[in-house]
Amino acid sequence: MRDNLLIELLKEYEAYRIQQLEILKKREAEVLAAIPELAELRHSLVTCLAQKAKAMILNPDMSEEETRYEDLVKRTKEKEALLLKENGYPEDYLTLQYRCPECRDTGYVGELVKEKCSCLIQKIVERSYRYSELSGISKENFDTFNPEVIPDTPLPGKNLTQREYMLQLKSVLWDYQAAYPHNTKKNILFTGKTGLGKTFMLNCLAKAILDKGFTVLKITSYNLFEHLFRNMLDSTEGDSMLLKDRIFEVDALIIDDLGTETRRNNFTAEELFNILNERYLQQKHTFISTNLSLTDLRDYYSDRVTSRLFDTQNTMIFRFEGKDLRLRAKN
């Protein structure tokens, strides 16, 4: 199943590369017909490259000659860009366009040792878990954060308002994503009642980390443990098997609404500990939101789980308080 998914994705990469090459060929035919001078320039460039290749075979240590040829190729390409611009074309009109410049749409990076590119890993994550919950990040992110929807009323027992607290939190999380992945504390725990902005702030982190080229898997606690339970009952079940692998591979794992999952004796606590512990050992980031209080978390899960969740050397804990923002938005 996993091999089939990888093969399927690599075929899609290949199809896209072929499509872009066809587009480039059509553009070249169009431009060469419209700008005869460009055809002559292209011919001289090909001749130059052929001469360079021949010279390097005859004399591999030709550093000065190599520099001369490189300068000639550079000047020729600059002339080509100028000709295109003068004739109303974009300067990169005859340049192959890549969705991912890092791997050039091959899915792999590296010279001698090939490794999966972050773009391929993210596609594997998204395809593996087809109920991925990242769709909200286009509307819920640092750019769309609006303090005006947050009540500017004092929080009980604190010298700041709900709005001021959320603005401070946004600032802390912005600095956190800026430092990612070199954060000292790899875990974040949001606690508090529903409707206070926990999922919104998780989405802010998710988009910022994705934009930096890292992989993210966001999933509700209910869906996560349903899949893991199905995998325990039937280890050949496709989606669940793939999800279990991705949980440990993904750069940032986001578990939303911890505590809403179906409780099955010790199963949930054991699986949660395995996830937290393995990702801790791999120094990977895990972000969790829950409606449960810290006391409830201790009651719901094992001591081993809470020792990981409440480890302040590796976890930043934020408590959300105040009025329900969803009710305020409706009014």
N, C-alpha and C positions, 0 to 999 in steps of 0.2 A: 504493500500500500504506500509506504513512504517513498520507495524507489519510483513507483508509478507517478507520484505527485511531482517529484523532482524532474523526471523525464518530460512530463506534461509542461512544466514551467519552462524548461530549457528549449522545448519546441516552440513555445510562444516567443521566447527571446530570439530564436533563430528566425522565426517568421517576421518579427518586427525589423530585424537587421536587413532581411531580404527586401522588405517593403521600402525601407529607407534607401537602400541601394538603387532600387527601381526608380524612386523619386529623383535621386541624384542623377541617374542616367538621363532621364527625361529633361531635367534642368540643363544638363550639359549640352544635350542636342539643341535645345531651344536657344541657349546663350551663344553657342558656337555659330549657329546660323545667323544670329542677330549681330554678332560682333566678330567679323572675320579676323581682326587683329589678335583676338584672344586665342584663336586656333593656332596661330603662329607662335604665340607666347607659350602655349601648352606644349607645342612640339619642341621648342627650345628647352623647356623644363625637363621633358622626358629624355632628351639627348644629354642634358647635364647630369641627370641622375644615373644614366647608363654609363657615362664617362667616369663618374665617381665610383660606381661599383667595380668597374674594370680596373681603375687605378688602385683601389684598396686590395684587390686580389693580387696584383703585381707587387704592391708594396704596402703590407699591412700596417707599417709604422709611419705612414705619411700624415703626421699630425698637421703640418702647415698646409698641405694640399687639401686635407679634409676641411680645415677652417675656410679655405678659399671657396670650396664647393658649397659649404653651408651658407656662406655669405651670398653666393650667387643664387642659390635656391630661395633664400629669404627675400632678396631683391626682386626675384621673378614673381614670388607670391604677392609681394607688396604692389607690384605693377598690375597683377591680376585683380586685386581688390580695388585698386584705383579705377581700372577700366570698367569694372562692374558698377561702381558707384556713379561714374560719369554717364553710364547708360541706363541709370534708373533702377539698378538692382541692388539689393543689400550686399554688403561686402562679404558676408558668409554664405551667399546664395549657393555656391558650389562646394560648400563644406558639409561633410556628413554630420547630421544632427543626432546626438545621443540623448536618450532619456536619463542615463546615468553615466556621466563622464568618467567616474571612477573605474568602472569595469568595461566601459564602451559597449554596454548592452550584451555582454557575454555571460554575466552572472558570477564571474570569478575575477579575483584580483591576485596580484603576485606574479613574480617572474618564474623562478625555479619551482617554488612551492605554491600551488594554487589553493586559494581559500574562497569560500562563498562570500560574495559581496553583500554588504548590508541590505542592498535593494532586493536581492534574491532571498535572503533570510526573512525579510519583512513579508515578501509575497508568500513564502512558505507558511509563515505564522498566520497570515490572513486567510489563506486557502485551507490551512489545516483546521482552523476553527471558524467555520462558516457563519457562526453567529457572533462574530467579532463586534465589540461594542465601542468602536472608535468613530462611528459616524457623527457623534455629537461634537467632535473637536472643531469642526468647521464653524460652529456657532458659539461654542464655549471654549474660550482660550484667553490668553493674556490681553490680546488686542480688543476683545469684546467685553472685558471686565468693566462693569459700570457701577461705581460706588453709589450712584444716586438711588439705586433700587434697594440699598441696604439702609435700614433705619438708623438715624443718627441719635439714638437714645442710649443712655448709659447701661452698661452691663452690670448685673448684680455683683457687688463686692469688688468691682474693678474701677479704676480711675480713667476709663476710656469708654467710648461708645462702641456699639456693634460695628458701625461703619469704620471707625478708626482701627478697630481690631483686625477687620478684614483687609484694610489697606496695609497694615503692618505685615499681615500674613502673606499678602500678595508680594510685598517687597522681599520677604524672606525666601519665598518659593522662586521668585525671579532670580535672586542670587544663587539659589540652589541649582536651577537649570543651567545657569551660566557656567557654573563650575563642573557640571556633569561631564564625564563620569568620575571625576576625581574627588568626589565628596567623601569626607571622613565618615559621615554617617550614611549608610546605604539604604536604610529603611525609613519610611514615613508612615505614621499612624494618625488618622483623623478620627476623632470620636465626637459624638453629639447627636441630638435628635434629628429627625428627617426635616428636609427643607431649609437647611442652614448654609448650603453651598459646598458641601463636601465633594459631591460628584463633579461639580463645576470646577473646583480647584484641581481635582485629579485630571480632568480633561485639559486644563491649562498646562500641567506638567507633561501630559502625554504628547500634546502637539509640539511643545517646545523641544522635547527629546527626539521626536520623529524628525523634526526639521533639521536637527543636527546630524541626521544620518544614522541614528541608532534604531534598534527594533523595539517595539512595544506591543504587549498583549494586555488588553483590558477586558475583564470578564467579571460578571457578578458572582458572588460567592455561591449563590444557589446553582447557577449553571456549571460552575467549576466542579463542585462536589457531585453533582448529578453525573457529569461525564466521567469523573474518576470512579464513581461507584459502578457505572456501567462497564468501565474498563476492568474493574476487579471481577465482575461477573462473567465477562467475556473479553479476554485480552485481544481477540482478533477484531473487535468492533472498531471500524476504521477511524471515525472522527475522534473518538475518545483516546485511542492509541496515539494518534498524532498529537493531540492536545497535551498528553502527558509528557511527551518528548519536548514540546515547545516550552512548557512551563519552566524547564530548567535551562533551555538554550537562549531564551529571549533576554535582551539586555535589561529591559524594565518590565516587571510584572506588576499589574495593577489589579487588585482584588477589591471590588466595590460591594458594599453592604454585607460585610462579614457578620454572621449571626442570623441571616435569613435563610441559610441552607437547611435542608432536612437533616435532623440529628439522628444518627444511626450508631448508637452505643459509642464505642471508642473510635469508630472509623474516621469521623471528621477530624477529631483531635490529632490522630496519628498522621493522617494525610497532610494536615496543615503544618504539623511539626516537620515532616519530611521536606515539604516545600521550603519552609523558612530556613531550616537547617542547611539543606543542600545549597540554596542560593547564598546563604551566609558564608559557607565554605568557599563558594566560587566568587565571592565578593561582588555579587550582582545586586541590583537595586530592586526592592519590593515596596510598593506603596499600597496601603490598606485603608479603607474607610469602614466605619461601623456605627450603628445607632446605639450600640451597647456602651455602658459606662465601663470604666476600668475595673470596677468591682464585679460587674456582670461578666466581663471577659474572663476574670479569674474563676468564676463559678461555672462558666460554659465549657472552658477548655482546660487541658491538663497544665500542670505546673511547668512542664517542659515548653509548652507553647507560649505561655505568658512570660517565661524567662527570656524567650527570644523577642516577643512583642514589646516588652517593657525594658529591654536592655538599652539604657540611655547612652551607652557608649557607641551604639550602632543605630539607634532609632531616634528620630525626632517625633515627639508626640504633641499634637495640637488638639485642643478641645474647642468645639464650635458651640457658641451659645447665642441666645437672643430670640428674635421673632422669626417665624416661618417666612422665608423669602418668596415661596411659591404663592402663598395666600396674599402676600402684599402685591405681587405682580398681577394677580387677577383683579385687584381692587382699583 
